[in-house]
Amino acid sequence: MDKLAIEKKFREIMLKRVKGLEPSALKEDTDFSVLGVDSLAFSWIIADAEEAFNVPIRIEEAMKLRTLALSVAHVDKKLNG
């Protein structure tokens, strides 16, 4: 899966899990906390990502995934080395 496909899927997950999030507000480098992602939503986002991409994301790794860009890069690295 290429980076664009990963980003598209991650955007879908974010829009599903963060109530009231507008697609235009989801910029690559905007911190998730600014977007209204609380700890429960973040947990669901990580769980959805693990399922969607079939990759494990350890808690230590998840805590570093604060933006869309960081999340996409992390999943891309796990999938494509």
N, C-alpha and C positions, 0 to 999 in steps of 0.2 A: 504494500500500500504506500503510495507516495504522500509527501507532506501536505499537498493540497487536499487530498481525500481525508487525511487525518484531521486537518483543520476543520473541514466541513462537518465531519462527524462530531468533533468536539464542540463546535458551535451548536449543533443540534442538541447535544446533551445539556449544554449550559442553558439554552433557551427553554428546555423542558424542565429543568430543575430549579431555576432561579425565577421566582414569581415576579412578573412585571418588568423583566429585563427586555429592553428593546434591542433588536439586532444591530442597530446603528451604534449602540453604546458599547458593544463588545469589540473593543479594539485589541490588537495583539499584545500591547504592553500595559494595559490597564490592570491594576491589581484587583484580584477577585473581591477583596473586601470593599473596595470602592463601588463595585457592582451590586453589592448587597448579598454576597455569598456568606451565609453564616456556617457554623460548624456542621449542622445537620445537612444542609444543601451540599456542602463540600464533600461530606461522606458519601452522599448519593452520587455525586459527580464522579468521584474516584471509582466507586463500585460499578457505575455504568461504563466508565472508560475501560476498566478491567474486562468487563464482559464484551464490550463492542470490539476491542482490539485483541482480545484473548492474550493479555499480558498481565502478570502480577505487578502491583505497585505497592511496595512496602511503605509503611507509615513514615519512615525517615525520608523516603523519596517524595511522598505526597506532600509533606510539609514544605518542600522547596518549590512546588508547582503553584506559584502565586499569580501567574498570568497565562493567557492563552498561548503566547509564544513559548514560554517555558514548558507548558504541558505538551504542546505539539512536538517540540524538540525531544522531550523525554520519551514519548511514545515512539517517535520516529527512530530514535537510537535503539530502543528495545526491539523494534520490528526489523530494522534494516541495518543494524550494526553501526 
